[in-house]
Amino acid sequence: MKINRIPADKLKELDDFVSSLEQGVIHTSKNLSFAGAWRDIDDVVFNDFTNDLINNRQKNRRRIDEQGSY
């Protein structure tokens, strides 16, 4: 088995790598838990939210642009 051929001084590095892979799986699972959360949202509410989101992003972009021009 390949894992038996890994030098002892590399096992910590391997363990860290495997842990990072596990964290990615956990993170993805948490995100997927929201799938379908807005399935029953009213069209009017969704459109209002979308328009507000776009407007807020534009306002924030202007603020960031203004801050950058000092």
C-alpha positions in Angstrom: 0.0 0.0 0.0 1.3 3.4 -0.9 0.7 5.0 2.4 3.1 2.6 4.1 5.9 3.9 1.9 5.5 7.5 3.1 8.4 8.6 5.2 7.6 9.4 8.8 8.7 13.0 8.5 6.0 13.6 5.8 3.1 12.1 7.8 2.2 15.4 9.4 2.1 17.1 6.0 -0.1 14.4 4.7 -2.4 14.6 7.7 -2.7 18.4 7.2 -3.5 17.9 3.5 -6.2 15.3 4.3 -7.7 17.6 6.9 -7.9 20.4 4.3 -9.8 18.1 1.9 -12.2 17.2 4.7 -12.9 20.8 5.4 -13.7 21.4 1.8 -16.3 18.6 1.9 -17.8 20.0 5.1 -18.0 23.5 3.6 -19.6 22.2 0.4 -22.2 20.3 2.4 -23.1 23.3 4.4 -23.6 25.4 1.3 -25.8 22.6 -0.3 -28.0 22.6 2.7 -29.5 25.9 1.5 -30.5 24.3 -1.9 -34.2 25.0 -2.5 -34.5 27.4 0.4 -36.1 30.1 -1.8 -38.2 27.7 -3.8 -41.5 29.0 -2.4 -40.6 32.8 -2.4 -43.2 35.1 -3.9 -42.2 36.5 -7.3 -42.8 40.1 -6.3 -40.7 39.7 -3.1 -37.9 38.0 -5.2 -37.9 40.8 -7.8 -37.8 43.5 -5.0 -34.9 41.7 -3.4 -33.1 41.4 -6.6 -33.6 45.1 -7.5 -32.5 46.1 -4.0 -29.4 43.9 -4.2 -28.4 45.5 -7.6 -29.0 49.0 -6.3 -27.0 48.3 -3.0 -24.1 46.9 -5.0 -24.0 50.0 -7.2 -24.1 52.3 -4.2 -21.3 50.3 -2.5 -19.2 50.4 -5.7 -19.5 54.2 -5.9 -18.4 54.5 -2.3 -15.4 52.3 -2.9 -14.5 54.2 -6.0 -14.8 57.5 -4.1 -12.6 56.2 -1.3 -10.0 55.1 -3.8 -9.6 58.6 -5.3 -8.0 60.2 -2.2 
